[in-house]
Amino acid sequence: MSLNIKYGKNKENSLEIIPVGEVDIYTSPEFKKVIFDLIETKDSNIIINGNELDYIDSTGLGILMSIYKKAQEKSLEVSIINLKPNIYKLFDITGLNKVFNIQG
């Protein structure tokens, strides 16, 4: 499977990022580069919409942590919305549900 990354400003003027497909060892470098570039150029809070995310592995979770740290350096917030139950379970097991603001 591959990864497409859609993004744009939402009504709260946050940057909404929608990963479509899988964030894994193969697609994580691209995911990280795109989001780091967006953090540098857009200077907006980040919302990661998991509605179209089918799979994430430990590499992907590590990338999310690096995105979180990069955003913190710029005093930006990172929220995650619309995770599927099987993906939320990974956040719960790893304790990342206590790090990230995860909604619905």
The first five atom37 places (N, CA, C, CB, O) and aatype in JSON, in Angstrom:
{
  "aatype": [12, 15, 10, 2, 9, 11, 18, 7, 11, 2, 11, 6, 2, 15, 10, 6, 9, 9, 14, 19, 7, 6, 19, 3, 9, 18, 16, 15, 14, 6, 13, 11, 11, 19, 9, 13, 3, 10, 9, 6, 16, 11, 3, 15, 2, 9, 9, 9, 2, 7, 2, 6, 10, 3, 18, 9, 3, 15, 16, 7, 10, 7, 9, 10, 12, 15, 9, 18, 11, 11, 0, 5, 6, 11, 15, 10, 6, 19, 15, 9, 9, 2, 10, 11, 14, 2, 9, 18, 11, 10, 13, 3, 9, 16, 7, 10, 2, 11, 19, 13, 2, 9, 5, 7],
  "atom_mask": [
    [1, 1, 1, 1, 1],
    [1, 1, 1, 1, 1],
    [1, 1, 1, 1, 1],
    [1, 1, 1, 1, 1],
    [1, 1, 1, 1, 1],
    [1, 1, 1, 1, 1],
    [1, 1, 1, 1, 1],
    [1, 1, 1, 0, 1],
    [1, 1, 1, 1, 1],
    [1, 1, 1, 1, 1],
    [1, 1, 1, 1, 1],
    [1, 1, 1, 1, 1],
    [1, 1, 1, 1, 1],
    [1, 1, 1, 1, 1],
    [1, 1, 1, 1, 1],
    [1, 1, 1, 1, 1],
    [1, 1, 1, 1, 1],
    [1, 1, 1, 1, 1],
    [1, 1, 1, 1, 1],
    [1, 1, 1, 1, 1],
    [1, 1, 1, 0, 1],
    [1, 1, 1, 1, 1],
    [1, 1, 1, 1, 1],
    [1, 1, 1, 1, 1],
    [1, 1, 1, 1, 1],
    [1, 1, 1, 1, 1],
    [1, 1, 1, 1, 1],
    [1, 1, 1, 1, 1],
    [1, 1, 1, 1, 1],
    [1, 1, 1, 1, 1],
    [1, 1, 1, 1, 1],
    [1, 1, 1, 1, 1],
    [1, 1, 1, 1, 1],
    [1, 1, 1, 1, 1],
    [1, 1, 1, 1, 1],
    [1, 1, 1, 1, 1],
    [1, 1, 1, 1, 1],
    [1, 1, 1, 1, 1],
    [1, 1, 1, 1, 1],
    [1, 1, 1, 1, 1],
    [1, 1, 1, 1, 1],
    [1, 1, 1, 1, 1],
    [1, 1, 1, 1, 1],
    [1, 1, 1, 1, 1],
    [1, 1, 1, 1, 1],
    [1, 1, 1, 1, 1],
    [1, 1, 1, 1, 1],
    [1, 1, 1, 1, 1],
    [1, 1, 1, 1, 1],
    [1, 1, 1, 0, 1],
    [1, 1, 1, 1, 1],
    [1, 1, 1, 1, 1],
    [1, 1, 1, 1, 1],
    [1, 1, 1, 1, 1],
    [1, 1, 1, 1, 1],
    [1, 1, 1, 1, 1],
    [1, 1, 1, 1, 1],
    [1, 1, 1, 1, 1],
    [1, 1, 1, 1, 1],
    [1, 1, 1, 0, 1],
    [1, 1, 1, 1, 1],
    [1, 1, 1, 0, 1],
    [1, 1, 1, 1, 1],
    [1, 1, 1, 1, 1],
    [1, 1, 1, 1, 1],
    [1, 1, 1, 1, 1],
    [1, 1, 1, 1, 1],
    [1, 1, 1, 1, 1],
    [1, 1, 1, 1, 1],
    [1, 1, 1, 1, 1],
    [1, 1, 1, 1, 1],
    [1, 1, 1, 1, 1],
    [1, 1, 1, 1, 1],
    [1, 1, 1, 1, 1],
    [1, 1, 1, 1, 1],
    [1, 1, 1, 1, 1],
    [1, 1, 1, 1, 1],
    [1, 1, 1, 1, 1],
    [1, 1, 1, 1, 1],
    [1, 1, 1, 1, 1],
    [1, 1, 1, 1, 1],
    [1, 1, 1, 1, 1],
    [1, 1, 1, 1, 1],
    [1, 1, 1, 1, 1],
    [1, 1, 1, 1, 1],
    [1, 1, 1, 1, 1],
    [1, 1, 1, 1, 1],
    [1, 1, 1, 1, 1],
    [1, 1, 1, 1, 1],
    [1, 1, 1, 1, 1],
    [1, 1, 1, 1, 1],
    [1, 1, 1, 1, 1],
    [1, 1, 1, 1, 1],
    [1, 1, 1, 1, 1],
    [1, 1, 1, 0, 1],
    [1, 1, 1, 1, 1],
    [1, 1, 1, 1, 1],
    [1, 1, 1, 1, 1],
    [1, 1, 1, 1, 1],
    [1, 1, 1, 1, 1],
    [1, 1, 1, 1, 1],
    [1, 1, 1, 1, 1],
    [1, 1, 1, 1, 1],
    [1, 1, 1, 0, 1]
  ],
  "atom_positions": [
    [[0.85, -1.19, 0.0], [0.0, 0.0, 0.0], [0.89, 1.24, 0.0], [-0.96, 0.0, 1.23], [2.07, 1.17, 0.34]],
    [[0.32, 2.32, -0.37], [1.1, 3.56, -0.4], [0.46, 4.6, 0.51], [1.19, 4.11, -1.84], [-0.49, 4.32, 1.24]],
    [[1.01, 5.78, 0.46], [0.52, 6.87, 1.29], [0.34, 8.11, 0.43], [1.48, 7.16, 2.47], [1.25, 8.49, -0.31]],
    [[-0.81, 8.72, 0.51], [-1.05, 10.04, -0.04], [-1.29, 10.96, 1.14], [-2.26, 10.05, -1.05], [-1.84, 10.55, 2.16]],
    [[-0.88, 12.2, 1.01], [-1.05, 13.15, 2.1], [-1.82, 14.36, 1.57], [0.32, 13.58, 2.7], [-1.33, 15.1, 0.72]],
    [[-3.03, 14.53, 2.09], [-3.84, 15.7, 1.74], [-3.74, 16.69, 2.89], [-5.33, 15.31, 1.44], [-3.63, 16.29, 4.05]],
    [[-3.78, 17.96, 2.58], [-3.76, 18.96, 3.65], [-4.37, 20.27, 3.19], [-2.32, 19.2, 4.13], [-4.48, 20.55, 2.0]],
    [[-4.77, 21.05, 4.17], [-5.33, 22.37, 3.91], [-5.75, 23.0, 5.22], [0.0, 0.0, 0.0], [-5.78, 22.33, 6.26]],
    [[-6.07, 24.28, 5.18], [-6.53, 24.98, 6.38], [-7.98, 24.61, 6.65], [-6.38, 26.53, 6.22], [-8.79, 24.49, 5.73]],
    [[-8.31, 24.44, 7.95], [-9.7, 24.19, 8.3], [-10.34, 25.47, 8.82], [-9.81, 23.06, 9.35], [-9.71, 26.52, 8.8]],
    [[-11.58, 25.37, 9.29], [-12.3, 26.59, 9.7], [-11.69, 27.27, 10.93], [-13.73, 26.24, 9.99], [-11.92, 28.46, 11.14]],
    [[-10.91, 26.53, 11.73], [-10.24, 27.15, 12.88], [-8.86, 27.71, 12.49], [-10.08, 26.13, 14.02], [-8.1, 28.15, 13.35]],
    [[-8.56, 27.69, 11.18], [-7.28, 28.16, 10.66], [-6.1, 27.3, 11.11], [-7.04, 29.59, 11.09], [-4.95, 27.74, 11.1]],
    [[-6.4, 26.07, 11.5], [-5.36, 25.08, 11.77], [-5.06, 24.36, 10.46], [-5.79, 24.08, 12.9], [-5.87, 24.35, 9.54]],
    [[-3.91, 23.76, 10.4], [-3.54, 22.98, 9.23], [-4.01, 21.54, 9.44], [-2.0, 23.03, 8.98], [-3.51, 20.84, 10.33]],
    [[-4.96, 21.11, 8.63], [-5.48, 19.74, 8.74], [-4.76, 18.85, 7.74], [-7.02, 19.7, 8.51], [-4.74, 19.13, 6.54]],
    [[-4.16, 17.79, 8.26], [-3.4, 16.86, 7.44], [-4.13, 15.52, 7.45], [-1.93, 16.7, 7.97], [-4.48, 14.99, 8.51]],
    [[-4.36, 14.98, 6.26], [-5.1, 13.73, 6.14], [-4.2, 12.7, 5.44], [-6.43, 13.94, 5.35], [-4.08, 12.71, 4.22]],
    [[-3.58, 11.81, 6.23], [-2.82, 10.73, 5.59], [-3.8, 9.67, 5.06], [-1.81, 10.09, 6.6], [-4.67, 9.2, 5.78]],
    [[-3.62, 9.32, 3.79], [-4.5, 8.35, 3.15], [-3.68, 7.1, 2.86], [-5.14, 8.93, 1.83], [-2.76, 7.13, 2.05]],
    [[-4.02, 5.99, 3.53], [-3.3, 4.75, 3.32], [-2.57, 4.31, 4.57], [0.0, 0.0, 0.0], [-3.15, 4.24, 5.65]],
    [[-1.28, 4.03, 4.42], [-0.49, 3.46, 5.51], [0.72, 4.33, 5.83], [-0.04, 2.05, 5.17], [1.42, 4.8, 4.93]],
    [[0.96, 4.54, 7.12], [2.19, 5.18, 7.59], [3.02, 4.07, 8.23], [1.9, 6.38, 8.6], [2.75, 3.65, 9.36]],
    [[4.02, 3.62, 7.49], [4.84, 2.51, 7.97], [6.32, 2.78, 7.68], [4.4, 1.18, 7.31], [6.69, 3.9, 7.32]],
    [[7.13, 1.78, 7.83], [8.57, 1.95, 7.66], [8.93, 2.47, 6.27], [9.29, 0.63, 7.91], [9.95, 3.14, 6.09]],
    [[8.1, 2.17, 5.28], [8.38, 2.58, 3.9], [7.9, 4.0, 3.6], [7.74, 1.61, 2.94], [8.54, 4.73, 2.85]],
    [[6.77, 4.38, 4.19], [6.18, 5.69, 3.87], [6.48, 6.76, 4.91], [4.68, 5.54, 3.73], [6.25, 7.94, 4.66]],
    [[7.0, 6.37, 6.07], [7.25, 7.34, 7.15], [8.21, 8.47, 6.77], [7.81, 6.62, 8.33], [7.95, 9.61, 7.14]],
    [[9.31, 8.2, 6.04], [10.2, 9.32, 5.7], [9.5, 10.41, 4.89], [11.39, 8.8, 4.91], [9.73, 11.6, 5.13]],
    [[8.66, 10.03, 3.95], [7.92, 11.01, 3.15], [6.94, 11.78, 4.04], [7.18, 10.32, 1.99], [6.82, 13.0, 3.94]],
    [[6.22, 11.05, 4.91], [5.26, 11.66, 5.82], [5.94, 12.7, 6.69], [4.58, 10.58, 6.7], [5.44, 13.81, 6.86]],
    [[7.1, 12.34, 7.25], [7.85, 13.25, 8.11], [8.29, 14.48, 7.34], [9.06, 12.54, 8.72], [8.14, 15.6, 7.82]],
    [[8.84, 14.29, 6.14], [9.34, 15.42, 5.36], [8.21, 16.39, 5.02], [10.02, 14.92, 4.08], [8.37, 17.6, 5.18]],
    [[7.09, 15.87, 4.55], [5.97, 16.73, 4.18], [5.49, 17.54, 5.38], [4.82, 15.9, 3.61], [5.29, 18.75, 5.27]],
    [[5.31, 16.88, 6.52], [4.77, 17.59, 7.69], [5.8, 18.55, 8.26], [4.33, 16.59, 8.77], [5.43, 19.66, 8.66]],
    [[7.07, 18.18, 8.32], [8.09, 19.12, 8.79], [8.13, 20.36, 7.91], [9.48, 18.44, 8.82], [8.23, 21.48, 8.41]],
    [[8.04, 20.18, 6.59], [8.02, 21.32, 5.67], [6.8, 22.2, 5.93], [8.02, 20.84, 4.21], [6.9, 23.43, 5.91]],
    [[5.65, 21.57, 6.18], [4.43, 22.34, 6.47], [4.56, 23.11, 7.79], [3.21, 21.41, 6.52], [4.13, 24.25, 7.88]],
    [[5.15, 22.48, 8.8], [5.34, 23.16, 10.08], [6.21, 24.4, 9.89], [5.98, 22.2, 11.13], [5.93, 25.46, 10.45]],
    [[7.27, 24.26, 9.09], [8.18, 25.38, 8.85], [7.52, 26.5, 8.06], [9.42, 24.9, 8.1], [7.76, 27.68, 8.35]],
    [[6.7, 26.16, 7.07], [6.18, 27.2, 6.17], [4.82, 27.74, 6.58], [6.1, 26.66, 4.79], [4.51, 28.9, 6.3]],
    [[4.0, 26.94, 7.22], [2.62, 27.37, 7.51], [2.45, 27.99, 8.9], [1.69, 26.2, 7.38], [1.56, 28.81, 9.1]],
    [[3.29, 27.6, 9.85], [3.23, 28.14, 11.2], [1.81, 28.13, 11.78], [3.78, 29.55, 11.21], [1.33, 29.14, 12.29]],
    [[1.17, 26.96, 11.7], [-0.2, 26.79, 12.21], [-0.26, 25.55, 13.09], [-1.21, 26.68, 11.04], [0.56, 24.64, 12.96]],
    [[-1.24, 25.54, 13.99], [-1.49, 24.32, 14.74], [-1.82, 23.2, 13.77], [-2.63, 24.53, 15.78], [-2.35, 23.44, 12.68]],
    [[-1.51, 21.98, 14.16], [-1.65, 20.82, 13.29], [-2.78, 19.92, 13.79], [-0.32, 20.03, 13.23], [-2.87, 19.61, 14.98]],
    [[-3.64, 19.53, 12.87], [-4.65, 18.52, 13.16], [-4.4, 17.37, 12.18], [-6.13, 19.09, 13.02], [-4.46, 17.56, 10.97]],
    [[-4.13, 16.2, 12.73], [-3.96, 15.01, 11.89], [-5.28, 14.26, 11.91], [-2.77, 14.1, 12.39], [-5.72, 13.78, 12.95]],
    [[-5.9, 14.17, 10.74], [-7.2, 13.52, 10.61], [-6.97, 12.08, 10.17], [-8.13, 14.28, 9.61], [-6.54, 11.83, 9.04]],
    [[-7.27, 11.13, 11.05], [-7.03, 9.72, 10.78], [-8.15, 9.01, 10.07], [0.0, 0.0, 0.0], [-8.17, 7.78, 10.0]],
    [[-9.11, 9.77, 9.55], [-10.28, 9.18, 8.91], [-9.93, 8.22, 7.78], [-11.18, 10.27, 8.38], [-10.61, 7.22, 7.58]],
    [[-8.86, 8.52, 7.02], [-8.48, 7.69, 5.88], [-7.16, 6.94, 6.12], [-8.36, 8.55, 4.63], [-6.57, 6.38, 5.19]],
    [[-6.72, 6.93, 7.38], [-5.51, 6.19, 7.75], [-5.89, 4.74, 8.01], [-4.82, 6.83, 9.0], [-6.68, 4.43, 8.9]],
    [[-5.3, 3.84, 7.22], [-5.65, 2.43, 7.33], [-4.72, 1.67, 8.27], [-5.62, 1.79, 5.98], [-5.12, 0.66, 8.85]],
    [[-3.49, 2.14, 8.41], [-2.5, 1.39, 9.19], [-1.37, 2.32, 9.61], [-1.94, 0.19, 8.36], [-0.99, 3.23, 8.87]],
    [[-0.84, 2.08, 10.8], [0.36, 2.78, 11.25], [1.17, 1.78, 12.07], [0.0, 4.07, 12.09], [0.62, 1.04, 12.88]],
    [[2.48, 1.77, 11.85], [3.34, 0.86, 12.62], [4.18, 1.67, 13.6], [4.26, 0.03, 11.67], [3.98, 2.88, 13.75]],
    [[5.1, 1.0, 14.28], [5.91, 1.68, 15.3], [6.77, 2.78, 14.7], [6.8, 0.68, 16.02], [7.03, 3.79, 15.36]],
    [[7.21, 2.62, 13.46], [7.98, 3.68, 12.8], [7.1, 4.91, 12.63], [8.52, 3.2, 11.42], [7.53, 6.04, 12.88]],
    [[5.87, 4.69, 12.21], [4.92, 5.8, 12.05], [4.63, 6.5, 13.36], [0.0, 0.0, 0.0], [4.53, 7.73, 13.4]],
    [[4.5, 5.73, 14.44], [4.28, 6.33, 15.77], [5.49, 7.17, 16.17], [4.01, 5.24, 16.83], [5.34, 8.25, 16.75]],
    [[6.68, 6.68, 15.85], [7.9, 7.44, 16.14], [7.94, 8.75, 15.36], [0.0, 0.0, 0.0], [8.36, 9.78, 15.88]],
    [[7.49, 8.7, 14.12], [7.44, 9.91, 13.3], [6.44, 10.9, 13.9], [7.04, 9.57, 11.84], [6.71, 12.11, 13.94]],
    [[5.31, 10.41, 14.37], [4.33, 11.3, 15.01], [4.94, 11.98, 16.23], [3.07, 10.52, 15.42], [4.68, 13.16, 16.48]],
    [[5.75, 11.25, 16.98], [6.42, 11.86, 18.15], [7.4, 12.94, 17.69], [7.16, 10.78, 18.98], [7.48, 14.0, 18.33]],
    [[8.13, 12.7, 16.62], [9.08, 13.72, 16.14], [8.32, 14.94, 15.61], [10.0, 13.14, 15.05], [8.79, 16.07, 15.75]],
    [[7.16, 14.72, 15.0], [6.31, 15.83, 14.54], [5.82, 16.63, 15.75], [5.11, 15.31, 13.7], [5.81, 17.86, 15.74]],
    [[5.42, 15.91, 16.79], [4.96, 16.56, 18.02], [6.06, 17.44, 18.61], [4.51, 15.5, 19.05], [5.82, 18.58, 18.99]],
    [[7.28, 16.89, 18.69], [8.41, 17.66, 19.25], [8.74, 18.87, 18.4], [9.65, 16.77, 19.39], [9.03, 19.94, 18.93]],
    [[8.71, 18.7, 17.07], [9.0, 19.82, 16.17], [7.96, 20.92, 16.35], [9.02, 19.33, 14.7], [8.3, 22.1, 16.38]],
    [[6.7, 20.53, 16.47], [5.63, 21.52, 16.67], [5.8, 22.22, 18.01], [4.24, 20.83, 16.61], [5.59, 23.43, 18.11]],
    [[6.19, 21.48, 19.05], [6.4, 22.07, 20.37], [7.5, 23.13, 20.34], [6.75, 20.99, 21.4], [7.4, 24.15, 21.01]],
    [[8.55, 22.88, 19.55], [9.64, 23.85, 19.41], [9.13, 25.19, 18.88], [10.73, 23.31, 18.49], [9.68, 26.24, 19.19]],
    [[8.08, 25.14, 18.09], [7.51, 26.36, 17.5], [6.25, 26.8, 18.23], [7.19, 26.13, 16.02], [5.51, 27.65, 17.74]],
    [[6.01, 26.23, 19.42], [4.84, 26.54, 20.25], [3.53, 26.28, 19.51], [4.89, 28.0, 20.71], [2.57, 27.05, 19.65]],
    [[3.5, 25.21, 18.74], [2.29, 24.81, 18.03], [1.69, 23.58, 18.68], [2.59, 24.55, 16.53], [2.4, 22.78, 19.29]],
    [[0.39, 23.43, 18.54], [-0.3, 22.26, 19.09], [-0.53, 21.22, 18.0], [-1.63, 22.67, 19.73], [-0.71, 21.55, 16.83]],
    [[-0.51, 19.96, 18.42], [-0.82, 18.85, 17.51], [-1.99, 18.08, 18.09], [0.43, 17.91, 17.3], [-1.95, 17.62, 19.23]],
    [[-3.05, 17.95, 17.29], [-4.22, 17.16, 17.68], [-4.42, 16.05, 16.67], [-5.5, 18.05, 17.79], [-4.03, 16.17, 15.5]],
    [[-5.03, 14.97, 17.11], [-5.34, 13.86, 16.23], [-6.84, 13.6, 16.35], [-4.5, 12.58, 16.57], [-7.37, 13.49, 17.45]],
    [[-7.51, 13.49, 15.2], [-8.95, 13.26, 15.2], [-9.29, 12.06, 14.32], [-9.72, 14.52, 14.72], [-8.51, 11.67, 13.45]],
    [[-10.46, 11.5, 14.57], [-11.06, 10.47, 13.71], [-10.21, 9.21, 13.54], [-11.34, 11.05, 12.36], [-10.14, 8.66, 12.44]],
    [[-9.56, 8.76, 14.6], [-8.81, 7.5, 14.49], [-9.75, 6.32, 14.5], [-7.8, 7.37, 15.64], [-10.74, 6.29, 15.23]],
    [[-9.45, 5.34, 13.67], [-10.22, 4.09, 13.68], [-9.88, 3.33, 14.96], [-9.9, 3.21, 12.41], [-8.77, 3.48, 15.49]],
    [[-10.82, 2.53, 15.48], [-10.59, 1.85, 16.77], [-9.3, 1.02, 16.83], [-11.76, 0.95, 17.06], [-8.62, 1.02, 17.85]],
    [[-8.96, 0.32, 15.75], [-7.75, -0.51, 15.78], [-6.48, 0.35, 15.85], [-7.7, -1.42, 14.54], [-5.48, -0.08, 16.41]],
    [[-6.52, 1.54, 15.29], [-5.36, 2.44, 15.35], [-5.31, 3.13, 16.7], [-5.41, 3.49, 14.2], [-4.24, 3.29, 17.28]],
    [[-6.47, 3.55, 17.22], [-6.48, 4.16, 18.55], [-5.91, 3.19, 19.58], [-7.92, 4.58, 18.95], [-5.23, 3.61, 20.52]],
    [[-6.18, 1.91, 19.41], [-5.69, 0.9, 20.35], [-4.16, 0.95, 20.46], [-6.14, -0.51, 19.9], [-3.62, 0.77, 21.56]],
    [[-3.46, 1.19, 19.36], [-1.99, 1.34, 19.4], [-1.57, 2.53, 20.25], [-1.43, 1.5, 17.97], [-0.61, 2.45, 21.02]],
    [[-2.3, 3.63, 20.12], [-2.0, 4.81, 20.93], [-2.24, 4.52, 22.41], [-2.86, 6.02, 20.48], [-1.49, 4.97, 23.27]],
    [[-3.29, 3.75, 22.69], [-3.62, 3.38, 24.06], [-2.55, 2.45, 24.64], [-5.0, 2.71, 24.12], [-2.08, 2.67, 25.76]],
    [[-2.17, 1.43, 23.9], [-1.18, 0.46, 24.37], [0.17, 1.13, 24.63], [-1.01, -0.68, 23.34], [0.85, 0.81, 25.61]],
    [[0.56, 2.05, 23.75], [1.87, 2.7, 23.87], [1.86, 3.9, 24.82], [2.35, 3.14, 22.51], [2.91, 4.45, 25.15]],
    [[0.67, 4.3, 25.27], [0.58, 5.46, 26.15], [0.6, 6.78, 25.41], [0.0, 0.0, 0.0], [0.58, 7.84, 26.04]],
    [[0.63, 6.74, 24.08], [0.66, 7.99, 23.31], [-0.67, 8.74, 23.35], [1.03, 7.7, 21.87], [-0.75, 9.91, 22.99]],
    [[-1.72, 8.04, 23.8], [-3.0, 8.73, 23.98], [-2.93, 9.75, 25.12], [-4.12, 7.72, 24.25], [-3.8, 10.61, 25.24]],
    [[-1.89, 9.64, 25.95], [-1.69, 10.62, 27.03], [-0.8, 11.78, 26.56], [-1.07, 9.95, 28.26], [-0.76, 12.83, 27.2]],
    [[-0.1, 11.58, 25.45], [0.77, 12.62, 24.9], [-0.02, 13.51, 23.94], [2.0, 11.98, 24.18], [0.04, 14.74, 24.01]],
    [[-0.74, 12.87, 23.05], [-1.48, 13.6, 22.02], [-2.89, 13.93, 22.47], [-1.52, 12.79, 20.73], [-3.51, 13.18, 23.24]],
    [[-3.4, 15.04, 22.0], [-4.79, 15.41, 22.17], [-5.57, 14.66, 21.09], [-5.02, 16.97, 22.08], [-5.57, 15.07, 19.93]],
    [[-6.23, 13.55, 21.48], [-6.94, 12.71, 20.52], [-8.44, 12.89, 20.73], [-6.53, 11.2, 20.66], [-8.95, 12.73, 21.84]],
    [[-9.14, 13.22, 19.64], [-10.57, 13.45, 19.71], [-11.27, 12.58, 18.69], [-10.91, 14.93, 19.48], [-10.76, 12.32, 17.6]],
    [[-12.47, 12.11, 19.09], [-13.38, 11.38, 18.22], [-12.71, 10.53, 17.25], [0.0, 0.0, 0.0], [-13.38, 9.85, 16.46]]
  ]
}
